[in-house]
Amino acid sequence: MGLARLKEEYEKLQKKHRLPSFQELNEDFYIEKIAENETEILLREIRRAVGEKFDNYLRFIESLLNPVNVPMFIFSIIKLIGPEEKKKLSEIYKKMVQNEINFIERDLKFEETKEAEFIKKSYGLWQEIKKELADILEKVEKNLGNKTEENSKGYFG
């Protein structure tokens, strides 16, 4: 498709559906990668790019709230998250689950206006969520150096 053509096609859809700017979506959801694919239904591809990012963060938050078979670094993060941050993560998780359900609904039945609506709502939700996640991760990062728990008893099995 090419990046220039993608931007041109997106601009038409942006005006028609009052979508965020290409740059705004691209900064948060990397929609420029769509230029590598040929598509007749651009909104669907944009929705998929948006959904992919949400899915990745949903899985990350899920692993913090319910750590089962997760990488070791997740446990070091969990130790640094306080009750207030866990509550915020739970609230974010609920919002993201609702967004995931909406994504699946859109995947089952294509309707241009609903695709555009999903993109707009997801963009707005992401603006809210990313600030909250950044605050939580900033607190984790500050506490990272403070909580170095050394186990003085070694394991000699």
Phi and psi in radians as a Rosetta constraint file:
Dihedral C 1 N 2 CA 2 C 2 CIRCULARHARMONIC 1.564 0.35
Dihedral N 2 CA 2 C 2 N 3 CIRCULARHARMONIC 2.487 0.35
Dihedral C 2 N 3 CA 3 C 3 CIRCULARHARMONIC -1.124 0.35
Dihedral N 3 CA 3 C 3 N 4 CIRCULARHARMONIC -0.720 0.35
Dihedral C 3 N 4 CA 4 C 4 CIRCULARHARMONIC -1.086 0.35
Dihedral N 4 CA 4 C 4 N 5 CIRCULARHARMONIC -0.759 0.35
Dihedral C 4 N 5 CA 5 C 5 CIRCULARHARMONIC -1.190 0.35
Dihedral N 5 CA 5 C 5 N 6 CIRCULARHARMONIC -0.662 0.35
Dihedral C 5 N 6 CA 6 C 6 CIRCULARHARMONIC -1.042 0.35
Dihedral N 6 CA 6 C 6 N 7 CIRCULARHARMONIC -0.816 0.35
Dihedral C 6 N 7 CA 7 C 7 CIRCULARHARMONIC -1.090 0.35
Dihedral N 7 CA 7 C 7 N 8 CIRCULARHARMONIC -0.700 0.35
Dihedral C 7 N 8 CA 8 C 8 CIRCULARHARMONIC -1.106 0.35
Dihedral N 8 CA 8 C 8 N 9 CIRCULARHARMONIC -0.821 0.35
Dihedral C 8 N 9 CA 9 C 9 CIRCULARHARMONIC -1.155 0.35
Dihedral N 9 CA 9 C 9 N 10 CIRCULARHARMONIC -0.677 0.35
Dihedral C 9 N 10 CA 10 C 10 CIRCULARHARMONIC -1.142 0.35
Dihedral N 10 CA 10 C 10 N 11 CIRCULARHARMONIC -0.696 0.35
Dihedral C 10 N 11 CA 11 C 11 CIRCULARHARMONIC -1.015 0.35
Dihedral N 11 CA 11 C 11 N 12 CIRCULARHARMONIC -0.676 0.35
Dihedral C 11 N 12 CA 12 C 12 CIRCULARHARMONIC -1.081 0.35
Dihedral N 12 CA 12 C 12 N 13 CIRCULARHARMONIC -0.802 0.35
Dihedral C 12 N 13 CA 13 C 13 CIRCULARHARMONIC -1.195 0.35
Dihedral N 13 CA 13 C 13 N 14 CIRCULARHARMONIC -0.623 0.35
Dihedral C 13 N 14 CA 14 C 14 CIRCULARHARMONIC -1.056 0.35
Dihedral N 14 CA 14 C 14 N 15 CIRCULARHARMONIC -0.806 0.35
Dihedral C 14 N 15 CA 15 C 15 CIRCULARHARMONIC -1.147 0.35
Dihedral N 15 CA 15 C 15 N 16 CIRCULARHARMONIC -0.755 0.35
Dihedral C 15 N 16 CA 16 C 16 CIRCULARHARMONIC -1.134 0.35
Dihedral N 16 CA 16 C 16 N 17 CIRCULARHARMONIC -0.669 0.35
Dihedral C 16 N 17 CA 17 C 17 CIRCULARHARMONIC -1.999 0.35
Dihedral N 17 CA 17 C 17 N 18 CIRCULARHARMONIC 0.088 0.35
Dihedral C 17 N 18 CA 18 C 18 CIRCULARHARMONIC 0.980 0.35
Dihedral N 18 CA 18 C 18 N 19 CIRCULARHARMONIC 0.897 0.35
Dihedral C 18 N 19 CA 19 C 19 CIRCULARHARMONIC -1.477 0.35
Dihedral N 19 CA 19 C 19 N 20 CIRCULARHARMONIC 2.839 0.35
Dihedral C 19 N 20 CA 20 C 20 CIRCULARHARMONIC -1.072 0.35
Dihedral N 20 CA 20 C 20 N 21 CIRCULARHARMONIC 2.867 0.35
Dihedral C 20 N 21 CA 21 C 21 CIRCULARHARMONIC -1.156 0.35
Dihedral N 21 CA 21 C 21 N 22 CIRCULARHARMONIC 2.772 0.35
Dihedral C 21 N 22 CA 22 C 22 CIRCULARHARMONIC -1.008 0.35
Dihedral N 22 CA 22 C 22 N 23 CIRCULARHARMONIC -0.788 0.35
Dihedral C 22 N 23 CA 23 C 23 CIRCULARHARMONIC -1.061 0.35
Dihedral N 23 CA 23 C 23 N 24 CIRCULARHARMONIC -0.756 0.35
Dihedral C 23 N 24 CA 24 C 24 CIRCULARHARMONIC -1.061 0.35
Dihedral N 24 CA 24 C 24 N 25 CIRCULARHARMONIC -0.838 0.35
Dihedral C 24 N 25 CA 25 C 25 CIRCULARHARMONIC -1.149 0.35
Dihedral N 25 CA 25 C 25 N 26 CIRCULARHARMONIC -0.683 0.35
Dihedral C 25 N 26 CA 26 C 26 CIRCULARHARMONIC -1.159 0.35
Dihedral N 26 CA 26 C 26 N 27 CIRCULARHARMONIC -0.703 0.35
Dihedral C 26 N 27 CA 27 C 27 CIRCULARHARMONIC -1.069 0.35
Dihedral N 27 CA 27 C 27 N 28 CIRCULARHARMONIC -0.687 0.35
Dihedral C 27 N 28 CA 28 C 28 CIRCULARHARMONIC -1.626 0.35
Dihedral N 28 CA 28 C 28 N 29 CIRCULARHARMONIC -0.515 0.35
Dihedral C 28 N 29 CA 29 C 29 CIRCULARHARMONIC -2.190 0.35
Dihedral N 29 CA 29 C 29 N 30 CIRCULARHARMONIC 0.102 0.35
Dihedral C 29 N 30 CA 30 C 30 CIRCULARHARMONIC 0.929 0.35
Dihedral N 30 CA 30 C 30 N 31 CIRCULARHARMONIC 0.797 0.35
Dihedral C 30 N 31 CA 31 C 31 CIRCULARHARMONIC -1.256 0.35
Dihedral N 31 CA 31 C 31 N 32 CIRCULARHARMONIC -0.192 0.35
Dihedral C 31 N 32 CA 32 C 32 CIRCULARHARMONIC -1.096 0.35
Dihedral N 32 CA 32 C 32 N 33 CIRCULARHARMONIC -0.381 0.35
Dihedral C 32 N 33 CA 33 C 33 CIRCULARHARMONIC -1.152 0.35
Dihedral N 33 CA 33 C 33 N 34 CIRCULARHARMONIC -0.301 0.35
Dihedral C 33 N 34 CA 34 C 34 CIRCULARHARMONIC -1.131 0.35
Dihedral N 34 CA 34 C 34 N 35 CIRCULARHARMONIC -0.449 0.35
Dihedral C 34 N 35 CA 35 C 35 CIRCULARHARMONIC -1.033 0.35
Dihedral N 35 CA 35 C 35 N 36 CIRCULARHARMONIC -0.379 0.35
Dihedral C 35 N 36 CA 36 C 36 CIRCULARHARMONIC -1.290 0.35
Dihedral N 36 CA 36 C 36 N 37 CIRCULARHARMONIC -0.313 0.35
Dihedral C 36 N 37 CA 37 C 37 CIRCULARHARMONIC -1.933 0.35
Dihedral N 37 CA 37 C 37 N 38 CIRCULARHARMONIC 2.588 0.35
Dihedral C 37 N 38 CA 38 C 38 CIRCULARHARMONIC -1.528 0.35
Dihedral N 38 CA 38 C 38 N 39 CIRCULARHARMONIC 2.321 0.35
Dihedral C 38 N 39 CA 39 C 39 CIRCULARHARMONIC -2.630 0.35
Dihedral N 39 CA 39 C 39 N 40 CIRCULARHARMONIC 2.544 0.35
Dihedral C 39 N 40 CA 40 C 40 CIRCULARHARMONIC -1.682 0.35
Dihedral N 40 CA 40 C 40 N 41 CIRCULARHARMONIC -0.307 0.35
Dihedral C 40 N 41 CA 41 C 41 CIRCULARHARMONIC -2.088 0.35
Dihedral N 41 CA 41 C 41 N 42 CIRCULARHARMONIC 1.454 0.35
Dihedral C 41 N 42 CA 42 C 42 CIRCULARHARMONIC -1.096 0.35
Dihedral N 42 CA 42 C 42 N 43 CIRCULARHARMONIC -0.720 0.35
Dihedral C 42 N 43 CA 43 C 43 CIRCULARHARMONIC -1.042 0.35
Dihedral N 43 CA 43 C 43 N 44 CIRCULARHARMONIC -0.642 0.35
Dihedral C 43 N 44 CA 44 C 44 CIRCULARHARMONIC -1.108 0.35
Dihedral N 44 CA 44 C 44 N 45 CIRCULARHARMONIC -0.746 0.35
Dihedral C 44 N 45 CA 45 C 45 CIRCULARHARMONIC -1.172 0.35
Dihedral N 45 CA 45 C 45 N 46 CIRCULARHARMONIC -0.652 0.35
Dihedral C 45 N 46 CA 46 C 46 CIRCULARHARMONIC -1.159 0.35
Dihedral N 46 CA 46 C 46 N 47 CIRCULARHARMONIC -0.759 0.35
Dihedral C 46 N 47 CA 47 C 47 CIRCULARHARMONIC -1.030 0.35
Dihedral N 47 CA 47 C 47 N 48 CIRCULARHARMONIC -0.707 0.35
Dihedral C 47 N 48 CA 48 C 48 CIRCULARHARMONIC -1.134 0.35
Dihedral N 48 CA 48 C 48 N 49 CIRCULARHARMONIC -0.696 0.35
Dihedral C 48 N 49 CA 49 C 49 CIRCULARHARMONIC -1.109 0.35
Dihedral N 49 CA 49 C 49 N 50 CIRCULARHARMONIC -0.746 0.35
Dihedral C 49 N 50 CA 50 C 50 CIRCULARHARMONIC -1.108 0.35
Dihedral N 50 CA 50 C 50 N 51 CIRCULARHARMONIC -0.828 0.35
Dihedral C 50 N 51 CA 51 C 51 CIRCULARHARMONIC -1.079 0.35
Dihedral N 51 CA 51 C 51 N 52 CIRCULARHARMONIC -0.625 0.35
Dihedral C 51 N 52 CA 52 C 52 CIRCULARHARMONIC -1.088 0.35
Dihedral N 52 CA 52 C 52 N 53 CIRCULARHARMONIC -0.761 0.35
Dihedral C 52 N 53 CA 53 C 53 CIRCULARHARMONIC -1.145 0.35
Dihedral N 53 CA 53 C 53 N 54 CIRCULARHARMONIC -0.787 0.35
Dihedral C 53 N 54 CA 54 C 54 CIRCULARHARMONIC -1.052 0.35
Dihedral N 54 CA 54 C 54 N 55 CIRCULARHARMONIC -0.737 0.35
Dihedral C 54 N 55 CA 55 C 55 CIRCULARHARMONIC -1.065 0.35
Dihedral N 55 CA 55 C 55 N 56 CIRCULARHARMONIC -0.748 0.35
Dihedral C 55 N 56 CA 56 C 56 CIRCULARHARMONIC -1.081 0.35
Dihedral N 56 CA 56 C 56 N 57 CIRCULARHARMONIC -0.769 0.35
Dihedral C 56 N 57 CA 57 C 57 CIRCULARHARMONIC -1.260 0.35
Dihedral N 57 CA 57 C 57 N 58 CIRCULARHARMONIC -0.594 0.35
Dihedral C 57 N 58 CA 58 C 58 CIRCULARHARMONIC -1.050 0.35
Dihedral N 58 CA 58 C 58 N 59 CIRCULARHARMONIC -0.785 0.35
Dihedral C 58 N 59 CA 59 C 59 CIRCULARHARMONIC -1.136 0.35
Dihedral N 59 CA 59 C 59 N 60 CIRCULARHARMONIC -0.668 0.35
Dihedral C 59 N 60 CA 60 C 60 CIRCULARHARMONIC -1.102 0.35
Dihedral N 60 CA 60 C 60 N 61 CIRCULARHARMONIC -0.852 0.35
Dihedral C 60 N 61 CA 61 C 61 CIRCULARHARMONIC -1.122 0.35
Dihedral N 61 CA 61 C 61 N 62 CIRCULARHARMONIC -0.699 0.35
Dihedral C 61 N 62 CA 62 C 62 CIRCULARHARMONIC -1.019 0.35
Dihedral N 62 CA 62 C 62 N 63 CIRCULARHARMONIC -0.722 0.35
Dihedral C 62 N 63 CA 63 C 63 CIRCULARHARMONIC -1.203 0.35
Dihedral N 63 CA 63 C 63 N 64 CIRCULARHARMONIC -0.492 0.35
Dihedral C 63 N 64 CA 64 C 64 CIRCULARHARMONIC -1.299 0.35
Dihedral N 64 CA 64 C 64 N 65 CIRCULARHARMONIC -0.644 0.35
Dihedral C 64 N 65 CA 65 C 65 CIRCULARHARMONIC -1.451 0.35
Dihedral N 65 CA 65 C 65 N 66 CIRCULARHARMONIC -0.514 0.35
Dihedral C 65 N 66 CA 66 C 66 CIRCULARHARMONIC -2.462 0.35
Dihedral N 66 CA 66 C 66 N 67 CIRCULARHARMONIC 1.357 0.35
Dihedral C 66 N 67 CA 67 C 67 CIRCULARHARMONIC -1.319 0.35
Dihedral N 67 CA 67 C 67 N 68 CIRCULARHARMONIC 1.654 0.35
Dihedral C 67 N 68 CA 68 C 68 CIRCULARHARMONIC -2.157 0.35
Dihedral N 68 CA 68 C 68 N 69 CIRCULARHARMONIC 2.158 0.35
Dihedral C 68 N 69 CA 69 C 69 CIRCULARHARMONIC 0.895 0.35
Dihedral N 69 CA 69 C 69 N 70 CIRCULARHARMONIC 0.902 0.35
Dihedral C 69 N 70 CA 70 C 70 CIRCULARHARMONIC -1.902 0.35
Dihedral N 70 CA 70 C 70 N 71 CIRCULARHARMONIC 2.788 0.35
Dihedral C 70 N 71 CA 71 C 71 CIRCULARHARMONIC -1.071 0.35
Dihedral N 71 CA 71 C 71 N 72 CIRCULARHARMONIC 2.689 0.35
Dihedral C 71 N 72 CA 72 C 72 CIRCULARHARMONIC -1.019 0.35
Dihedral N 72 CA 72 C 72 N 73 CIRCULARHARMONIC -0.614 0.35
Dihedral C 72 N 73 CA 73 C 73 CIRCULARHARMONIC -1.085 0.35
Dihedral N 73 CA 73 C 73 N 74 CIRCULARHARMONIC -0.447 0.35
Dihedral C 73 N 74 CA 74 C 74 CIRCULARHARMONIC -1.092 0.35
Dihedral N 74 CA 74 C 74 N 75 CIRCULARHARMONIC -0.694 0.35
Dihedral C 74 N 75 CA 75 C 75 CIRCULARHARMONIC -1.130 0.35
Dihedral N 75 CA 75 C 75 N 76 CIRCULARHARMONIC -0.640 0.35
Dihedral C 75 N 76 CA 76 C 76 CIRCULARHARMONIC -1.196 0.35
Dihedral N 76 CA 76 C 76 N 77 CIRCULARHARMONIC -0.545 0.35
Dihedral C 76 N 77 CA 77 C 77 CIRCULARHARMONIC -1.251 0.35
Dihedral N 77 CA 77 C 77 N 78 CIRCULARHARMONIC -0.777 0.35
Dihedral C 77 N 78 CA 78 C 78 CIRCULARHARMONIC -1.007 0.35
Dihedral N 78 CA 78 C 78 N 79 CIRCULARHARMONIC -0.691 0.35
Dihedral C 78 N 79 CA 79 C 79 CIRCULARHARMONIC -1.076 0.35
Dihedral N 79 CA 79 C 79 N 80 CIRCULARHARMONIC -0.437 0.35
Dihedral C 79 N 80 CA 80 C 80 CIRCULARHARMONIC -1.680 0.35
Dihedral N 80 CA 80 C 80 N 81 CIRCULARHARMONIC -0.045 0.35
Dihedral C 80 N 81 CA 81 C 81 CIRCULARHARMONIC -1.649 0.35
Dihedral N 81 CA 81 C 81 N 82 CIRCULARHARMONIC 2.159 0.35
Dihedral C 81 N 82 CA 82 C 82 CIRCULARHARMONIC -1.472 0.35
Dihedral N 82 CA 82 C 82 N 83 CIRCULARHARMONIC 3.036 0.35
Dihedral C 82 N 83 CA 83 C 83 CIRCULARHARMONIC -1.028 0.35
Dihedral N 83 CA 83 C 83 N 84 CIRCULARHARMONIC -0.651 0.35
Dihedral C 83 N 84 CA 84 C 84 CIRCULARHARMONIC -1.136 0.35
Dihedral N 84 CA 84 C 84 N 85 CIRCULARHARMONIC -0.738 0.35
Dihedral C 84 N 85 CA 85 C 85 CIRCULARHARMONIC -1.188 0.35
Dihedral N 85 CA 85 C 85 N 86 CIRCULARHARMONIC -0.656 0.35
Dihedral C 85 N 86 CA 86 C 86 CIRCULARHARMONIC -1.107 0.35
Dihedral N 86 CA 86 C 86 N 87 CIRCULARHARMONIC -0.671 0.35
Dihedral C 86 N 87 CA 87 C 87 CIRCULARHARMONIC -1.127 0.35
Dihedral N 87 CA 87 C 87 N 88 CIRCULARHARMONIC -0.760 0.35
Dihedral C 87 N 88 CA 88 C 88 CIRCULARHARMONIC -1.092 0.35
Dihedral N 88 CA 88 C 88 N 89 CIRCULARHARMONIC -0.738 0.35
Dihedral C 88 N 89 CA 89 C 89 CIRCULARHARMONIC -1.073 0.35
Dihedral N 89 CA 89 C 89 N 90 CIRCULARHARMONIC -0.684 0.35
Dihedral C 89 N 90 CA 90 C 90 CIRCULARHARMONIC -1.109 0.35
Dihedral N 90 CA 90 C 90 N 91 CIRCULARHARMONIC -0.710 0.35
Dihedral C 90 N 91 CA 91 C 91 CIRCULARHARMONIC -1.156 0.35
Dihedral N 91 CA 91 C 91 N 92 CIRCULARHARMONIC -0.752 0.35
Dihedral C 91 N 92 CA 92 C 92 CIRCULARHARMONIC -1.072 0.35
Dihedral N 92 CA 92 C 92 N 93 CIRCULARHARMONIC -0.769 0.35
Dihedral C 92 N 93 CA 93 C 93 CIRCULARHARMONIC -1.011 0.35
Dihedral N 93 CA 93 C 93 N 94 CIRCULARHARMONIC -0.780 0.35
Dihedral C 93 N 94 CA 94 C 94 CIRCULARHARMONIC -1.062 0.35
Dihedral N 94 CA 94 C 94 N 95 CIRCULARHARMONIC -0.750 0.35
Dihedral C 94 N 95 CA 95 C 95 CIRCULARHARMONIC -1.116 0.35
Dihedral N 95 CA 95 C 95 N 96 CIRCULARHARMONIC -0.696 0.35
Dihedral C 95 N 96 CA 96 C 96 CIRCULARHARMONIC -1.238 0.35
Dihedral N 96 CA 96 C 96 N 97 CIRCULARHARMONIC -0.602 0.35
Dihedral C 96 N 97 CA 97 C 97 CIRCULARHARMONIC -1.106 0.35
Dihedral N 97 CA 97 C 97 N 98 CIRCULARHARMONIC -0.756 0.35
Dihedral C 97 N 98 CA 98 C 98 CIRCULARHARMONIC -1.062 0.35
Dihedral N 98 CA 98 C 98 N 99 CIRCULARHARMONIC -0.703 0.35
Dihedral C 98 N 99 CA 99 C 99 CIRCULARHARMONIC -1.124 0.35
Dihedral N 99 CA 99 C 99 N 100 CIRCULARHARMONIC -0.683 0.35
Dihedral C 99 N 100 CA 100 C 100 CIRCULARHARMONIC -1.107 0.35
Dihedral N 100 CA 100 C 100 N 101 CIRCULARHARMONIC -0.705 0.35
Dihedral C 100 N 101 CA 101 C 101 CIRCULARHARMONIC -1.105 0.35
Dihedral N 101 CA 101 C 101 N 102 CIRCULARHARMONIC -0.750 0.35
Dihedral C 101 N 102 CA 102 C 102 CIRCULARHARMONIC -1.095 0.35
Dihedral N 102 CA 102 C 102 N 103 CIRCULARHARMONIC -0.651 0.35
Dihedral C 102 N 103 CA 103 C 103 CIRCULARHARMONIC -1.066 0.35
Dihedral N 103 CA 103 C 103 N 104 CIRCULARHARMONIC -0.803 0.35
Dihedral C 103 N 104 CA 104 C 104 CIRCULARHARMONIC -1.110 0.35
Dihedral N 104 CA 104 C 104 N 105 CIRCULARHARMONIC -0.724 0.35
Dihedral C 104 N 105 CA 105 C 105 CIRCULARHARMONIC -1.023 0.35
Dihedral N 105 CA 105 C 105 N 106 CIRCULARHARMONIC -0.751 0.35
Dihedral C 105 N 106 CA 106 C 106 CIRCULARHARMONIC -1.148 0.35
Dihedral N 106 CA 106 C 106 N 107 CIRCULARHARMONIC -0.579 0.35
Dihedral C 106 N 107 CA 107 C 107 CIRCULARHARMONIC -1.211 0.35
Dihedral N 107 CA 107 C 107 N 108 CIRCULARHARMONIC -0.504 0.35
Dihedral C 107 N 108 CA 108 C 108 CIRCULARHARMONIC -1.364 0.35
Dihedral N 108 CA 108 C 108 N 109 CIRCULARHARMONIC -0.548 0.35
Dihedral C 108 N 109 CA 109 C 109 CIRCULARHARMONIC -2.526 0.35
Dihedral N 109 CA 109 C 109 N 110 CIRCULARHARMONIC 2.035 0.35
Dihedral C 109 N 110 CA 110 C 110 CIRCULARHARMONIC -1.390 0.35
Dihedral N 110 CA 110 C 110 N 111 CIRCULARHARMONIC 2.234 0.35
Dihedral C 110 N 111 CA 111 C 111 CIRCULARHARMONIC -2.518 0.35
Dihedral N 111 CA 111 C 111 N 112 CIRCULARHARMONIC 2.107 0.35
Dihedral C 111 N 112 CA 112 C 112 CIRCULARHARMONIC -0.925 0.35
Dihedral N 112 CA 112 C 112 N 113 CIRCULARHARMONIC -0.824 0.35
Dihedral C 112 N 113 CA 113 C 113 CIRCULARHARMONIC -1.142 0.35
Dihedral N 113 CA 113 C 113 N 114 CIRCULARHARMONIC -0.622 0.35
Dihedral C 113 N 114 CA 114 C 114 CIRCULARHARMONIC -1.277 0.35
Dihedral N 114 CA 114 C 114 N 115 CIRCULARHARMONIC -0.561 0.35
Dihedral C 114 N 115 CA 115 C 115 CIRCULARHARMONIC -1.088 0.35
Dihedral N 115 CA 115 C 115 N 116 CIRCULARHARMONIC -0.830 0.35
Dihedral C 115 N 116 CA 116 C 116 CIRCULARHARMONIC -1.096 0.35
Dihedral N 116 CA 116 C 116 N 117 CIRCULARHARMONIC -0.723 0.35
Dihedral C 116 N 117 CA 117 C 117 CIRCULARHARMONIC -1.097 0.35
Dihedral N 117 CA 117 C 117 N 118 CIRCULARHARMONIC -0.719 0.35
Dihedral C 117 N 118 CA 118 C 118 CIRCULARHARMONIC -1.055 0.35
Dihedral N 118 CA 118 C 118 N 119 CIRCULARHARMONIC -0.787 0.35
Dihedral C 118 N 119 CA 119 C 119 CIRCULARHARMONIC -1.086 0.35
Dihedral N 119 CA 119 C 119 N 120 CIRCULARHARMONIC -0.782 0.35
Dihedral C 119 N 120 CA 120 C 120 CIRCULARHARMONIC -1.098 0.35
Dihedral N 120 CA 120 C 120 N 121 CIRCULARHARMONIC -0.835 0.35
Dihedral C 120 N 121 CA 121 C 121 CIRCULARHARMONIC -1.120 0.35
Dihedral N 121 CA 121 C 121 N 122 CIRCULARHARMONIC -0.723 0.35
Dihedral C 121 N 122 CA 122 C 122 CIRCULARHARMONIC -1.130 0.35
Dihedral N 122 CA 122 C 122 N 123 CIRCULARHARMONIC -0.708 0.35
Dihedral C 122 N 123 CA 123 C 123 CIRCULARHARMONIC -1.060 0.35
Dihedral N 123 CA 123 C 123 N 124 CIRCULARHARMONIC -0.818 0.35
Dihedral C 123 N 124 CA 124 C 124 CIRCULARHARMONIC -1.087 0.35
Dihedral N 124 CA 124 C 124 N 125 CIRCULARHARMONIC -0.766 0.35
Dihedral C 124 N 125 CA 125 C 125 CIRCULARHARMONIC -1.081 0.35
Dihedral N 125 CA 125 C 125 N 126 CIRCULARHARMONIC -0.735 0.35
Dihedral C 125 N 126 CA 126 C 126 CIRCULARHARMONIC -1.099 0.35
Dihedral N 126 CA 126 C 126 N 127 CIRCULARHARMONIC -0.661 0.35
Dihedral C 126 N 127 CA 127 C 127 CIRCULARHARMONIC -1.061 0.35
Dihedral N 127 CA 127 C 127 N 128 CIRCULARHARMONIC -0.673 0.35
Dihedral C 127 N 128 CA 128 C 128 CIRCULARHARMONIC -1.241 0.35
Dihedral N 128 CA 128 C 128 N 129 CIRCULARHARMONIC -0.867 0.35
Dihedral C 128 N 129 CA 129 C 129 CIRCULARHARMONIC -1.161 0.35
Dihedral N 129 CA 129 C 129 N 130 CIRCULARHARMONIC -0.722 0.35
Dihedral C 129 N 130 CA 130 C 130 CIRCULARHARMONIC -1.140 0.35
Dihedral N 130 CA 130 C 130 N 131 CIRCULARHARMONIC -0.558 0.35
Dihedral C 130 N 131 CA 131 C 131 CIRCULARHARMONIC -1.164 0.35
Dihedral N 131 CA 131 C 131 N 132 CIRCULARHARMONIC -0.781 0.35
Dihedral C 131 N 132 CA 132 C 132 CIRCULARHARMONIC -1.133 0.35
Dihedral N 132 CA 132 C 132 N 133 CIRCULARHARMONIC -0.754 0.35
Dihedral C 132 N 133 CA 133 C 133 CIRCULARHARMONIC -1.124 0.35
Dihedral N 133 CA 133 C 133 N 134 CIRCULARHARMONIC -0.698 0.35
Dihedral C 133 N 134 CA 134 C 134 CIRCULARHARMONIC -1.090 0.35
Dihedral N 134 CA 134 C 134 N 135 CIRCULARHARMONIC -0.711 0.35
Dihedral C 134 N 135 CA 135 C 135 CIRCULARHARMONIC -1.089 0.35
Dihedral N 135 CA 135 C 135 N 136 CIRCULARHARMONIC -0.785 0.35
Dihedral C 135 N 136 CA 136 C 136 CIRCULARHARMONIC -1.105 0.35
Dihedral N 136 CA 136 C 136 N 137 CIRCULARHARMONIC -0.822 0.35
Dihedral C 136 N 137 CA 137 C 137 CIRCULARHARMONIC -1.162 0.35
Dihedral N 137 CA 137 C 137 N 138 CIRCULARHARMONIC -0.537 0.35
Dihedral C 137 N 138 CA 138 C 138 CIRCULARHARMONIC -1.130 0.35
Dihedral N 138 CA 138 C 138 N 139 CIRCULARHARMONIC -0.745 0.35
Dihedral C 138 N 139 CA 139 C 139 CIRCULARHARMONIC -1.117 0.35
Dihedral N 139 CA 139 C 139 N 140 CIRCULARHARMONIC -0.717 0.35
Dihedral C 139 N 140 CA 140 C 140 CIRCULARHARMONIC -1.070 0.35
Dihedral N 140 CA 140 C 140 N 141 CIRCULARHARMONIC -0.790 0.35
Dihedral C 140 N 141 CA 141 C 141 CIRCULARHARMONIC -1.108 0.35
Dihedral N 141 CA 141 C 141 N 142 CIRCULARHARMONIC -0.691 0.35
Dihedral C 141 N 142 CA 142 C 142 CIRCULARHARMONIC -1.094 0.35
Dihedral N 142 CA 142 C 142 N 143 CIRCULARHARMONIC -0.677 0.35
Dihedral C 142 N 143 CA 143 C 143 CIRCULARHARMONIC -1.440 0.35
Dihedral N 143 CA 143 C 143 N 144 CIRCULARHARMONIC -0.191 0.35
Dihedral C 143 N 144 CA 144 C 144 CIRCULARHARMONIC -0.994 0.35
Dihedral N 144 CA 144 C 144 N 145 CIRCULARHARMONIC -0.748 0.35
Dihedral C 144 N 145 CA 145 C 145 CIRCULARHARMONIC -1.376 0.35
Dihedral N 145 CA 145 C 145 N 146 CIRCULARHARMONIC -0.367 0.35
Dihedral C 145 N 146 CA 146 C 146 CIRCULARHARMONIC -1.386 0.35
Dihedral N 146 CA 146 C 146 N 147 CIRCULARHARMONIC -0.551 0.35
Dihedral C 146 N 147 CA 147 C 147 CIRCULARHARMONIC -1.875 0.35
Dihedral N 147 CA 147 C 147 N 148 CIRCULARHARMONIC 1.233 0.35
Dihedral C 147 N 148 CA 148 C 148 CIRCULARHARMONIC -1.771 0.35
Dihedral N 148 CA 148 C 148 N 149 CIRCULARHARMONIC 1.670 0.35
Dihedral C 148 N 149 CA 149 C 149 CIRCULARHARMONIC -1.582 0.35
Dihedral N 149 CA 149 C 149 N 150 CIRCULARHARMONIC 1.895 0.35
Dihedral C 149 N 150 CA 150 C 150 CIRCULARHARMONIC -1.620 0.35
Dihedral N 150 CA 150 C 150 N 151 CIRCULARHARMONIC 2.351 0.35
Dihedral C 150 N 151 CA 151 C 151 CIRCULARHARMONIC -1.640 0.35
Dihedral N 151 CA 151 C 151 N 152 CIRCULARHARMONIC 1.959 0.35
Dihedral C 151 N 152 CA 152 C 152 CIRCULARHARMONIC -1.289 0.35
Dihedral N 152 CA 152 C 152 N 153 CIRCULARHARMONIC -0.330 0.35
Dihedral C 152 N 153 CA 153 C 153 CIRCULARHARMONIC -1.646 0.35
Dihedral N 153 CA 153 C 153 N 154 CIRCULARHARMONIC 2.042 0.35
Dihedral C 153 N 154 CA 154 C 154 CIRCULARHARMONIC -1.448 0.35
Dihedral N 154 CA 154 C 154 N 155 CIRCULARHARMONIC 2.780 0.35
Dihedral C 154 N 155 CA 155 C 155 CIRCULARHARMONIC -1.722 0.35
Dihedral N 155 CA 155 C 155 N 156 CIRCULARHARMONIC 2.144 0.35
Dihedral C 155 N 156 CA 156 C 156 CIRCULARHARMONIC -2.169 0.35
Dihedral N 156 CA 156 C 156 N 157 CIRCULARHARMONIC 1.342 0.35
